[in-house]
Amino acid sequence: MQYLIYIPLAILPSLIWLIWYLRKDKHPEPKRMIIRVFIWGMLIAFPAILIENFAIDGLKLLPLPSLPNTLIVYFIGVAATEEILKFLVVYFRVIKRTNQLDEPVDAMIYMIVAALGFAAIENIFLLVPLAANGFLSTLEITFSRFIGATLLHALASAIIGYYLALSMFRARKKFLPLIHGFTLAILLHGFYNIFVIYMEEYFYFIFAVGLLMISAVVMISIFFKNLSKIERT
């Protein structure tokens, strides 16, 4: 019976951010497409877990000192894996199958939707086992995920969405913006992971996390404004 409470609670952060970012689209996307991409974002989390576990186990075998090994694990094994898979959802379920990307901002919107679906599954896996700790404790963790990891997923994928839009609507060399976007998204995601890990031992890393997130929020806001200036097709 408690799962009927904790599963919706785990999904709630994603739904709140989803509503927030859908308001950025002046020409709203079909609800069925939003739901479809969100669900595919959830589904892609399952192979992501398998790939990450395999990659992390393999990367930890590298004969490297602790810090370089940690950086490789969280930038490549985790951040790169997740950002690539979220992009593949949009590429195969939206770009290849539909004509819904008729304005630049749609690329950011769909990337955010896929990311929030992914984050919803992450939150379920994390929060439901913690139900035994009590409702208030779970609520605190839900809020921290709301302003932390869930938002991080949306911001990192929004970066890729911005450069995807540039590659489709502006750039002559289509792959260069995507390379730029993936690089920035993986760096944001990877540094967030590293800072959160070190924050558990050194509390002052919370300032690094806060600065990183605020910078990303401002950057995404600028990206939305930039895309709004590009004409629809």
N, C-alpha and C positions, 0 to 999 in steps of 0.2 A: 504493500500500500504506500510506503514512503517514497517509492520510485515515481509514483504519480505526481509527487511534489517536487522531487529533486531533479528529475529529467527536464521538466519545463523551466525550472530555475537555472539549470545549466545552459539551456538554449537562449534564455532571456537576454544576456548581453549581446549576442549576435543579432537578435531581432531588433533591439533598440538601435544599434548602430546601422542596421539595414534600413530602418525607417528614416533615420537621420540622413544617410547618404542618398537615398532615393529622392529626397527633396532637392538634391542638387541638379536633377535632370528636369529641364523645362518641358521636355517632350517625353513623358513617362513611357517606359517599356511595358510590353504586355505582361500582365501578372503571371500568366502561365509560364512565360520565359524566365521570369525572376524566380519563381518557385522551382522550375526545372534545374536552373543553374545552381541554386542554393542546395538542392538535394544532391546534385552531382558533386558539388563541393564537399558535402558530407561523405559521400561514398568514396571519394578519392583519398580520404584520410586513412582508410584501411590499408590500401597498398603502400601508402606513405609510411605507415608504422613499420611494415615489413621491410621496406627498402632501407629506412633509417636504421633499424636494428642491425641489419646485415652490414650496412656501410659503417656504422659506428664500431661494430665488432672487428671489421677488417682494418679500419683506420687506426684503431688502438694498438694494432700489432706492429705499426710502423716504429722503427727504432729511433724515436725522437724524444727530446726532453718533454716534460709535462706540459709546459705552456704552449709550445708549437703544436703538440698533439691535440690539446684542447681546442685551439683555434681551428685546426683542420676539421675536427669532428663537428663543431657547431656551425662553422661557415659552410662546409661542403656537405657533411653527412646529414645535417638537419636543415639549415636555411636554404641551400641550393635545391635540395630534394623537394622541399615543400613548395617553394616558389615555382619551380618548373612544373610540378604536378597541377598546381592551381591554374597556371597558364594553359596547360593542356586541356583542362575542362572548357575554358572559354574558346580555345582554338578549335576543338573538335565538336563541341556542342552548340556553339554560336556562329563562329566565323565560317566554318565548313558547311554547316547544315542550314543556315538561315540567312536572311538579308536584314537582320535586325540592327546591325551596326551601320546606321545611316547618318550618324553624326558623331564627331570625335569623342564627345563626353561619354558615349555609350561604352567605349572600351574600358574606361575607368570604372563605370558603374558595374559592368558584368564581372570584371576582375574582383571588385570589392564583394559582390554577391557570392562568388565562388569561395573567396577567402573567409567570409563569415560563416558559410556552411561548413567549411573545414574546421574553423574555430569552435563551432557548436559541438562537433564530435569530440574534439580535444577537451572541451569543458565537461562533457558528459563522462568521459573516461576518468577525468580528474576528480570531479565533484561527487559523483554518485558513490564511489567507495568511501568517501569521507562523511557520508550521511550519519554514521554512528557517532561522530563527534558532536552532533547536535545542530539544530537549525541555525542558531545565531552564528556559530563558527563557519558553517557552510555559506551563510549569507555574506560574511566578511570576505571569504575567498572569492565568491561570485563577484563582489564589487571590485576586488583587486584584479580579477580577470577582465572585468568590463573596461577598466581604465588602462590595463596592461596588455596581456597577450592577445585578447580578442581585437582590441584596437590596433595592435601591432600588425596582426595579419591583414587587416583591412588597409592599413597605410602602405605596407610593403607591396601588396598586390596592386594598390592604386598607382604606385610608381610605375610598375610594369604596364598597367593600363594606359598611363599617360604616354609612355614611349611607344606603345603599340599603336595608339592613335596617331602619333606623329609619323610612324612608319607607313601607316595606311593612307593618311590624308596629306602629308606634307613632304616626306623625305623622298629623294631619288634613290638613294641606297637604303633599301628597306631594312637590312639587317643591322646597320649601325645603331639606330635608335634603340632597337631591342637589346643589343649587347649592353648599351649604356644603362637601359632600364633594369635589366637583370642584375647588373653589377651593383647599382645603387640599392636595389631591393635586398639583395643578399647581404650587402654590408650592413644595412639597417637591421635586418633580421638577426644576423650573426652577432653584431655588437650588443643588441638587446639581450640575447641569450647569455652572452658572456657577462655583461654587467649584472644581470639578475643572479647568476650563479655566485659571483663575487660579493653581491650584496648580502647574501646569507651569512658571510663571514665578516665582511667589512661594510657596516651599515651605510657609510658615507657614499657608497656607490649608488644609493638611491637618487642622489643629485645628478649623477651621470645618466641614469635611466630617465629621470624627469626631463633633463635637457634634450636628450635624444628624442623623446616622444614629442615634446613641444616643437622642436625643430621640424620633425616629420609632419606634424599637423599643419604647421605654417606652410611648408613646402607643398603639401597636397592641396591646400586652399588656393595657392598661387597657380598650381597646375590646372585646377578646375576653371579658374578665371581665364587662363591662357587658352584653353580649349574652347571656351564659350565664344571666343573671338573668331574661330575658324568656322566658315560657312558649312551648313549641312549639305549633303549630297543626295 
